[in-house]
Amino acid sequence: MNRSGAQAEDLALHFLLGQGLRLMQRNYTCRLGEIDLILLDGATVVFVEVRMRSSRSFGGAAESITARKRRRLIAAARQYLSRQIATPACRFDAVLIERDGAPEWIKDVLGE
């Protein structure tokens, strides 16, 4: 991960902690994919994809979450959940950061 990516994740994490979520894990990686942040929102496990774009030349941050990326997020989340004793409620969120703007939090971004 490059420096700006790490800074975007730091900004997103700080923002979400300020919203009352609790960090469970950062940069979960398995052979199926990677999840930037895993947090708890009450009893719900939240898998968070952080996307930052400094320019809209190739589309905004939301457009960068491709179908392939969605499949990899879901596969990595399933792998993560398979290691839990019980399957908790969960959802997929995104934190989008455009240029130097404030983070935009989109809950249930995959509609799963």
HULIN-V117647 format. One record per helix or strand. SS is the DSSP state (~ for helix, > for strand). FROM is the first residue (numbers start at 1). LEN is the number of residues. If there is no record, write none. Layout:
ss: [SS SS]
from: [FROM FROM]
len: [LEN LEN]
//
This chain:
ss: [~ > > > ~ ~ > >]
from: [3 22 33 44 62 67 90 104]
len: [16 9 9 10 3 16 9 3]
//
